[in-house]
Amino acid sequence: MKVVAGSASVGLARELAKAAGGEFIEVAYEKHPGGFPDGERYVRILAPLEGQRVVVVATTHPDPKIVELLLLLDAVRDLKPRRVTLVIPYFGYGRQDKRFEPGEALSARAIARHLQEGADELLTMGLHHPDLLTFFDIPAREVSGMPAIGRYLGGREVDFVLAPDDGAARHAKEVAETSGIPWDALEKTRIDSYTVKFDPKRLDVRGRRVAIVDDVISTGGTVALAAREMKAQGAKHVLVAALHGLFVGNAWDKLAVCDEVATSDTIPSRATKFSVAPEFAGALRKGGP
Ligand code: R5P
């Protein structure tokens, strides 16, 4: 198995190659030092792939990484591999998974349609909604990243798990039930892209160490407000653990209320503290040779 990475996913791809017993293949992302002056992407795969099972690992955020991934898949195909598995650790555009107003682009479907052209199967993680998989015509699976969060929390003396909204409840439940920790969820209303509010709810967190679990931190508004609420209800320590950390705008200022912020390597950042490589490696093994 050969593992090829997009430029934002090199760390995860190296870990995945190790965990799956594959070989990490180097890619050049610049033709000249500094890249093209107009910012256009470039890729060159630096090893033959003919007849190989190839795993392409590339996150689709921010936008230039989508173009880079299209180039990567095209270059991989031209090298005549036997089979291509596309691993998208973070599937950007997943939140526009419905047409909320007439005439809107169904963004998640549009991105899915283009990416699947270059692959035989797809693995992804922490989707905004599992129904997103139906936008792919190739076999597509969502791999749970919650065991990785569970492993991380395992070393952290957590005694309560909180989902900040309904969408995160399936994730928090999985983490809490596998670790035998009590959990609950808040009811969130989104006011605009930057503002949320919670229905009042008393939770038994006084003096406890709380982990807030979510799929994604974007502007940080959701988990920061949840952390503030937990502190107001007497929690003595609040850790936020999410799969994907986008940290848009002044997210880090808002997150100052948290005692710790930990995210996975689906999007590398200063909060990246654990890897989801074992989860993807396990899914690759289940998918056959
Ligand atoms: C919501 O559906 C997600 O699970 C996250 O809670 C949300 O996307 C986080 O966004 P933000 O960090 O901007 O509040």
Boltz pocket constraint, residues with backbone or C-beta under 6 A from the ligand:
constraints:
  - pocket:
      binder: B
      contacts: [[A, 164], [A, 165], [A, 167], [A, 168], [A, 193], [A, 194], [A, 196], [A, 214], [A, 215], [A, 216], [A, 217], [A, 218], [A, 219], [A, 220], [A, 221], [A, 222], [A, 223]]
      max_distance: 6.0
